[in-house]
Structure formats: C-alpha cells, structure tokens
Amino acid sequence: MDEQVKIGFVSLGCAKNQVDSEVMLGVLTHSGFKLTQEEDQAEVLIVNTCGFIDKAKQESIDTLIELGEFKKTGKCKVLIATGCLTERYRDELLKELPELDAIVGTGDFPQIADLCRLLLDRKNGFHSTPVQWAGSPTFLYGPETPRLRIGPRHWAYVKVSEGCHRTCSFCIIPGIRGGLQSRPVNSIVSEVERLADEGVVEINLIAQDMSGYGMDWGRRGELIHLLQHLVKISGIQWIRLLYLYPHRFPEGLMELMASEEKICKYVDVPLQHIDDDILRQMNRGGNRHEIHMLIDQLRKNIPGLVLRTTFIVGFPGETEKRFRRLYEFVQEAQFDRAGVFTYSQEEGTAAYALGDPIPEAVKQRRRERLLQIQSKISLKKNSALIGTIQNVLVDGPSSETDLLLEGRTPGHAPEIDGKVYIQDGTARPGDFVKVEITQASHYDLVGRIINVLQSQSGCSSHPARLRLHPA
C-alpha cells in the first residue's frame, strides 16, 4: 500500500469525541497516512459520529451521506464511521448506508490504521463486504498513545475517564460508552507533562462525570489527588474542570479550588432541573434543597467563582407549574452561564417508556424563556466587569475580524462560553495579558491590553486542523 494514502477526517460532537478523533489521527499519521482537508482528494474518509440526541444523530447520518458522494465524484475508495452512533446503531447503519465500508466502535480506535489498510487491500474497498469492528467500549488512551491535536497549541482537552456509572433516565451514554473507567493518575500526569513540554499552558479536564473520577476503584478523593499532582507541573498555568455532577460533590474540591491559583475558579455543574418530582423521574439523585445548599457552599467557599450549569426543559411530567419553578430558580440563582436543551426521547434509556408528551413548540418556548432570563443575568454580570482588570489568555486573531484579538478569562471555557475581544494592543496566541474591560454584551467582553504577563513566542494554532463540528 502507498505509504502516503490521503485520509480526510470529520469530527462531530463533544470535546470528549474530539479527543477520540485526535487519538485516531495520531494513530493514522504515526502509521504513515497523510491527512488532507480536501475531502474530494481523500482515498479514505472517516467520520467520528455523535449519537447523543436526535439532532446529533441526524447530523452524523447527513455527513456520512454527504461524504459518500465522494465515492462517485472524488477519489474516495473507503468510507468509515466511528464513534457513538456506531455503538448505538451499527446494524442499522450498515443496512441503510450501503456506501459505508466499515463500522469502528469506541473501543477499537487504536486499530483504525490497520482497518484502513485492510479495506484498501480488499479491492480498494470496492464491492467488499462491510466490516464491523465494534467491540466493547473498553479503550483508555494513555501518554504512550499517539495523539495529533487539531486545535490551538496553547490549550488542550485531557480526558480523565471513559464511560459513566450514573443512571440518569434520559441519558444513553452508559449504554454507548460503558461504565466508568478512570485513567490512572500517573497516566494523566504523564500526558499533561508532555503537553506542557509542547507549549500547552491551559488544561481542560473532561469526563462524562468529573465527580466520579476514581470511584470505579472504590476510592473517593482521587480527583483531589490528581489535581495536587497536576498543579505541580511546570508550564501549566490554568487547569479547568468540566462536568462536575452535583450529587455528592467531591469532598475537599471547593477548598482546593479556593487555595490553588492554577485551578480556575470555574464550576460547570449540570443541574438539569430543580423540581423534585422531575429530578426523581430523571434519576439524578439529590433534591431541590441539596442543590440550593451546594450553590450556597460553592459561592461561600470559592471567592470569584464563575458558575455554569445546564437544564433540560420539556421532560415528561414537566407541567407549567414545574417549569415555572425552574424559571424562578434561574432568576434566583443568578448563574454566570447556563445552557438550555429541549428533552429528546432516546431509545434505550429508562425515560423512553415515559413517552414524549410535551409538544416540541412548548419545549422550544420554555427554552427561549429560560435563555431570555439568563441573557439578562449574564449581561448584568458582564456589565459589572467594565472598568476592571482581567487576566486573559490570548487565543489569537478573532474569528469575526483580523482587526481584533480574542481570548478568555479563567471564567470562559473554550468553545462553550463567550470571549474577550481585544481591540487595542498586540499579543500572540498563548500569551497571558492584563486586559481592562471597556464594553460588555450578554456573553462577550471587550477590552484593551494594559500589560503582557507571559509571552508564548511562536505559539500558534496547529496547522493540521481538520473539519470539526463541535456540539
């Protein structure tokens, strides 16, 4: 086989999926394949799918159909689907999408290069029987695993665990990704040390449930143990934790976040609802009183905290009274950021049996109402920052215009939160700067650089960025 076979890659879905894509890209390039952004020139096209909700499933299917056309109009010989959708609907995909040559499950990413060679050898993937490599989702990547990062060089996602041990009634993830599997502390530390050597200054720790880290070993406190090691790594300036489950919040984490300046004072805690009956139907654990107590404790113990959450509206049984309770809670709690999703009935979940009785129009109306009140809250909080000096990590030229730089404060997670637009001053991607905030909108801030704290000379975005569709 030609050592320089061109491969096109599309990554759909969440940050966790992006890490999986980076692992596959690392395996492929390490095995001699050449990546291309010109999909019509690729001999092999791979789609890392998302299968979480209906909208994501449809995007994945549409992308596979779109890329399948390159078998007729381009140079494509092999089309491969990987990721969550393949774990969930492997038989249906092979039956309904004849252009597919292979299904690769989430446990078989390390074999992606071998599969590409196999398919190319089998008459170049033409008229061959589709291949299923979709075993149990047990793969955990480590520092020795090849990984080609496809985002900026100065920050990175690090996945600390795979799967989930929770049993939320609306969620299909445990069925797709399996039960909780935590990576060993030394594996994560070694990876972050290597990333720091490559110029990474910000680490975003991700998991389906960060609070559960280490619980599959029967031990509590492992997240604290991990963080105590990570803060000692030279070069890493910011460590952000994403997706902290609210029920049984990790003991000691608030105190560590308050005392350790490298850990961003940022908590992303998906509450999903506040009505006790809905929480019980969702099988979330905890109740309204415990949620109020958690929010109070977080704000009391972590000065300068930025608090983000997500909600689901339109869950079966959400009456107008119960939605009103949620609406009033959002008004009262004054979150810094909040995402709102409409309920999606998913096959294979416990909640599927409850049906989907609330009309889509009602769900959308409730979502818009929550977003409207949260928008006002966010604007008020951002406006209060005008005139203050903020630490900002520069991400590079703005995606809106080359006349502006853009960056983020410790309270802005990449890709899901707003930005700081810098209209006066110069800096490189990866620089830490002091910015005076001069303007504010509902989600973004505007300011001018008054001082460069730390320069990352020569740091830039990775030149091999491929097609990404973040959730």
C-alpha positions in Angstrom: 0.0 0.0 0.0 1.1 3.5 -0.8 2.6 5.0 2.4 1.1 8.4 1.5 -2.6 7.4 1.2 -4.6 10.6 1.9 -7.2 10.5 4.6 -10.0 13.0 5.3 -11.5 13.2 8.8 -14.6 14.8 10.2 -15.1 15.0 13.9 -18.6 15.6 15.2 -19.9 16.2 18.7 -18.4 17.0 22.1 -14.9 17.6 23.4 -14.6 14.0 24.5 -15.3 13.0 20.9 -12.6 15.4 19.8 -10.0 13.7 22.0 -11.0 10.4 20.4 -10.6 11.9 17.0 -7.1 13.2 17.9 -6.1 9.7 19.1 -7.2 8.2 15.8 -5.4 11.0 13.8 -2.3 10.3 15.8 -2.5 6.5 15.1 -3.1 7.2 11.4 -0.2 9.7 10.9 2.1 7.5 13.0 1.3 4.7 10.6 2.3 6.7 7.5 -1.1 8.0 6.3 -1.3 11.6 5.1 -4.1 13.9 6.3 -5.9 16.2 3.9 -8.6 18.9 4.3 -9.6 18.5 0.7 -12.2 15.8 1.1 -12.6 15.2 -2.6 -8.9 14.2 -2.8 -9.0 11.7 0.1 -8.9 8.0 -0.6 -10.2 7.2 2.8 -12.9 9.3 4.6 -13.6 8.8 8.3 -16.5 10.3 10.3 -16.3 10.3 14.1 -20.0 10.4 14.8 -22.2 11.7 17.7 -25.3 9.7 18.7 -26.4 11.5 21.9 -29.7 13.1 20.7 -31.8 13.1 17.6 -30.2 16.3 16.2 -26.7 14.9 16.6 -27.7 11.6 15.1 -29.2 13.3 12.0 -26.1 15.4 11.5 -23.9 12.3 11.7 -26.1 10.5 9.1 -26.2 13.5 6.8 -22.4 13.8 7.0 -21.9 10.2 6.1 -24.3 10.5 3.1 -22.5 13.7 2.0 -19.1 12.2 2.1 -20.4 9.0 0.5 -20.9 11.1 -2.7 -17.1 11.4 -3.0 -17.1 7.8 -4.0 -18.7 9.0 -7.2 -17.3 12.4 -7.6 -13.9 12.3 -5.8 -11.1 9.8 -5.1 -12.7 8.1 -2.1 -12.4 4.4 -2.0 -13.2 3.8 1.6 -15.8 5.4 4.0 -15.6 4.6 7.7 -17.9 5.5 10.5 -16.7 5.6 14.1 -17.9 6.9 17.4 -21.1 6.9 19.5 -23.6 6.4 16.7 -21.8 3.3 15.6 -22.0 1.8 19.1 -25.7 2.5 19.1 -26.9 1.7 15.6 -24.2 -0.4 14.0 -26.5 -2.9 12.2 -28.9 -0.2 11.1 -26.1 2.0 9.7 -24.6 -0.9 7.6 -28.1 -1.7 6.3 -29.3 1.8 5.5 -26.0 3.3 4.2 -24.6 1.0 1.5 -21.8 3.5 0.9 -20.3 2.6 4.3 -17.3 0.2 4.2 -16.7 -0.2 8.0 -18.0 0.5 11.4 -15.5 1.1 14.2 -16.6 1.1 17.8 -15.3 3.4 20.6 -13.1 0.6 21.9 -11.3 0.0 18.7 -9.7 3.3 17.8 -6.1 2.0 18.1 -6.8 -0.3 15.2 -8.1 2.3 12.8 -4.9 2.3 10.7 -4.9 -1.5 10.4 -8.6 -1.3 9.3 -7.8 1.3 6.6 -5.1 -1.0 5.2 -7.4 -4.0 5.2 -10.1 -2.2 3.3 -7.7 -0.7 0.8 -6.2 -4.1 0.2 -9.7 -5.6 -0.3 -10.1 -4.4 -3.9 -9.6 -0.8 -2.7 -12.8 -1.1 -0.6 -15.0 -1.6 -3.7 -17.7 -4.2 -3.6 -16.3 -5.6 -0.4 -18.4 -6.9 2.5 -18.7 -4.1 5.2 -16.5 -4.7 8.2 -17.7 -4.3 11.8 -15.0 -3.5 14.4 -17.3 -2.5 17.2 -16.4 -4.4 20.3 -17.0 -3.4 23.9 -16.0 0.2 24.7 -13.0 -0.5 26.9 -10.2 1.5 25.4 -8.4 4.1 27.6 -5.8 6.2 25.9 -2.6 7.0 27.7 0.6 9.1 27.3 2.1 6.4 25.0 -0.9 6.6 22.6 -0.2 8.7 19.5 -2.3 11.8 19.5 -2.5 14.6 16.9 -4.1 17.7 18.5 -6.3 19.5 16.0 -6.9 22.7 18.0 -4.7 25.5 19.2 -1.3 24.6 20.6 -1.6 26.6 23.8 -4.6 24.7 25.3 -5.8 21.1 25.3 -8.5 18.8 26.4 -7.4 15.9 28.6 -9.9 13.1 29.1 -9.6 11.6 32.6 -12.1 8.8 32.4 -14.4 7.0 29.9 -18.0 6.0 30.3 -20.3 6.7 33.3 -21.6 4.9 36.4 -24.6 7.2 36.8 -28.1 6.1 35.7 -29.8 9.3 34.6 -33.0 8.1 33.0 -32.7 10.4 29.9 -29.1 9.6 29.1 -27.9 6.9 26.7 -24.1 7.4 27.4 -23.6 4.4 29.7 -25.2 2.2 27.0 -22.8 3.6 24.4 -19.6 4.2 26.3 -20.0 1.6 29.1 -19.5 2.0 32.8 -17.0 4.3 34.4 -13.3 3.7 33.7 -10.9 6.1 35.2 -7.4 6.6 33.8 -4.6 6.1 36.3 -3.3 9.3 37.9 0.2 8.7 36.6 -1.1 8.3 33.1 -2.8 11.6 33.2 0.1 13.3 34.8 2.5 12.0 32.2 0.2 13.2 29.4 -0.1 16.7 30.9 3.7 16.9 31.4 4.2 16.1 27.7 1.6 18.7 26.7 3.4 21.3 28.9 6.6 20.4 27.1 4.8 21.1 23.8 3.8 24.6 24.9 0.3 24.0 26.4 -0.5 26.4 29.2 -4.2 25.6 29.8 -5.6 22.1 30.5 -9.3 21.4 30.3 -10.1 18.2 32.2 -13.1 16.4 30.7 -15.2 13.4 31.6 -18.8 12.4 31.4 -18.8 12.9 35.2 -15.7 14.5 36.7 -17.1 14.0 40.2 -17.0 10.2 39.7 -13.2 10.1 38.9 -11.7 7.1 40.7 -14.9 5.8 42.1 -14.6 2.7 39.9 -11.6 1.8 42.0 -13.8 2.1 45.1 -11.9 5.1 46.3 -13.0 8.7 47.0 -10.7 11.7 46.9 -8.8 10.6 43.7 -9.8 13.8 41.9 -8.1 15.8 44.7 -5.1 13.5 44.5 -4.9 14.0 40.7 -5.2 17.8 40.9 -2.5 18.0 43.6 -0.1 16.4 41.1 -1.2 18.5 38.1 -0.7 21.9 39.8 3.0 21.0 40.3 3.6 20.7 36.6 5.8 23.5 35.3 4.4 25.5 32.4 0.7 24.7 33.1 -1.0 27.9 34.3 -4.7 27.1 34.1 -6.5 23.9 35.0 -10.2 23.8 34.4 -12.7 21.1 35.4 -15.7 20.4 33.2 -18.9 18.5 34.0 -19.0 18.1 37.8 -22.0 16.1 38.8 -23.9 18.0 41.6 -24.9 15.0 43.7 -22.1 14.0 46.2 -19.9 16.9 45.0 -16.2 15.8 45.6 -15.2 16.5 49.2 -12.3 18.9 49.6 -12.6 20.2 46.0 -14.0 23.6 47.0 -11.2 24.3 49.4 -8.6 23.2 46.8 -10.1 25.4 44.1 -10.1 28.4 46.5 -6.5 27.9 47.6 -4.7 26.8 44.4 -4.4 29.7 41.9 -3.7 27.3 38.9 -7.2 25.8 39.2 -9.7 28.0 37.5 -12.5 29.3 39.8 -14.9 27.8 37.4 -17.5 25.2 38.1 -19.6 23.6 35.4 -22.3 21.6 37.2 -25.2 20.3 35.1 -28.3 20.6 37.3 -30.9 19.7 34.6 -33.9 20.8 36.7 -34.9 22.0 40.2 -38.4 20.4 40.6 -38.1 17.4 43.0 -40.5 15.3 41.0 -38.7 15.9 37.7 -35.3 15.2 39.4 -36.7 12.0 40.7 -38.0 10.9 37.3 -34.6 11.8 35.8 -32.9 9.7 38.5 -30.5 12.5 39.2 -30.0 11.9 42.9 -30.4 14.8 45.3 -33.2 17.3 45.5 -34.1 21.0 45.4 -32.8 21.6 48.9 -29.5 20.0 48.3 -29.0 21.9 45.1 -29.6 25.2 46.9 -27.1 24.2 49.6 -24.5 23.2 47.0 -24.8 26.6 45.2 -24.5 28.5 48.5 -21.5 26.4 49.6 -19.7 26.9 46.2 -20.1 30.7 46.4 -19.2 30.9 50.0 -16.1 28.8 49.7 -14.7 29.9 46.3 -14.3 33.6 46.0 -14.7 34.9 42.5 -16.4 31.7 41.4 -17.9 31.6 37.9 -20.8 29.1 38.0 -22.1 27.4 34.8 -25.0 24.9 34.5 -27.3 23.2 32.0 -31.0 22.5 32.1 -33.4 20.2 30.2 -36.9 21.5 29.5 -39.9 19.5 28.3 -39.0 16.3 30.2 -42.1 14.1 30.6 -44.2 15.4 33.5 -42.9 19.0 33.3 -46.2 20.9 33.9 -46.4 24.6 33.6 -46.2 24.8 37.4 -43.0 22.8 37.4 -41.5 24.8 34.6 -42.3 28.0 36.5 -40.4 26.6 39.5 -37.4 26.1 37.2 -37.8 29.6 35.7 -38.0 31.2 39.2 -34.9 29.2 40.3 -32.9 30.5 37.4 -33.9 34.1 38.3 -33.0 33.5 41.9 -29.7 31.6 41.5 -28.1 34.1 39.1 -25.8 31.7 37.3 -23.0 33.3 35.3 -23.7 31.0 32.4 -26.4 28.4 31.5 -27.2 26.2 28.6 -30.7 25.0 28.0 -31.7 21.9 26.0 -35.1 20.5 25.0 -35.8 17.0 26.0 -35.1 14.4 23.4 -36.7 10.9 23.8 -34.0 8.4 23.2 -34.3 4.7 22.6 -32.6 2.5 25.2 -33.0 5.0 28.1 -35.2 4.4 31.1 -37.1 7.6 30.3 -38.1 6.3 26.9 -41.1 4.4 28.4 -42.4 7.8 29.7 -43.1 8.8 26.1 -42.7 12.3 24.8 -46.0 14.0 25.7 -44.9 17.7 25.6 -45.2 19.3 22.2 -42.0 20.5 20.6 -43.4 24.0 20.3 -43.9 24.1 24.1 -40.4 22.8 24.7 -38.9 25.5 22.4 -41.0 28.2 24.1 -39.8 27.2 27.5 -36.2 27.0 26.3 -36.4 30.5 24.9 -37.9 31.8 28.2 -35.0 30.4 30.2 -32.4 31.7 27.7 -34.0 35.2 27.8 -33.8 35.5 31.6 -30.3 34.0 31.6 -29.3 36.5 28.9 -30.3 39.4 31.2 -28.5 37.9 34.1 -25.3 37.4 32.0 -25.4 40.9 30.7 -25.8 42.3 34.2 -22.8 40.3 35.4 -20.7 41.2 32.4 -21.5 44.8 32.7 -20.3 44.8 36.3 -16.8 43.9 34.9 -16.5 47.2 32.9 -13.5 49.1 34.3 -12.0 46.0 35.9 -8.7 44.4 35.0 -8.9 40.8 34.0 -6.3 38.1 33.3 -6.8 36.9 29.8 -5.3 34.0 27.8 -5.0 35.2 24.2 -6.3 32.6 21.6 -5.3 34.6 18.5 -7.0 36.7 15.9 -10.7 37.0 16.1 -12.8 34.7 14.0 -15.0 37.8 13.4 -12.3 40.1 12.0 -8.5 40.2 11.9 -8.6 43.6 13.4 -9.3 42.2 16.8 -7.7 39.6 19.0 -9.8 37.3 21.1 -9.1 35.5 24.3 -10.7 34.2 27.5 -10.6 34.8 31.2 -10.4 31.8 33.7 -14.2 32.1 33.7 -14.5 31.3 30.0 -14.2 27.7 28.9 -13.2 27.2 25.3 -15.9 26.6 22.7 -18.9 26.8 25.0 -18.6 30.2 26.7 -18.1 33.8 25.4 -14.9 35.5 24.6 -12.9 38.6 25.4 -12.4 40.7 22.3 -9.2 42.8 22.4 -9.4 46.0 20.3 -6.2 47.7 21.5 -2.8 46.0 22.0 -0.8 43.2 20.5 -0.1 39.7 21.7 0.5 36.2 20.4 -1.7 33.1 20.9 -0.8 31.6 24.2 0.1 34.9 25.8 -1.3 35.8 29.2 -2.2 39.5 29.3 -3.9 42.0 31.6 -7.0 43.5 29.9 -9.0 46.5 31.0 -12.7 45.7 30.2 -14.3 48.6 28.3 -17.5 47.1 27.0 -19.8 44.2 27.7 -22.6 42.2 25.9 -24.7 39.3 27.1 -21.9 36.8 26.5 -18.8 38.6 25.5 -16.4 41.3 26.8 -14.4 43.9 25.0 -11.2 45.4 26.3 -7.6 46.7 25.8 -4.3 45.2 26.8 -2.5 47.1 29.5 0.2 44.5 30.2 1.7 41.3 28.8 2.2 38.9 31.7 3.7 35.9 29.9 4.6 35.5 26.3 4.4 32.3 24.3 6.6 33.4 21.4 5.9 31.4 18.3 2.9 29.6 19.6 0.1 29.2 17.0 -2.8 27.1 16.0 -2.0 23.6 14.8 -1.5 23.6 11.0 -3.4 20.3 10.6 -6.8 21.4 11.8 -9.4 19.3 10.0 -13.1 19.5 9.8 -14.6 19.8 13.3 -18.3 20.2 14.2 -18.4 20.8 18.0 -21.6 20.1 19.8 
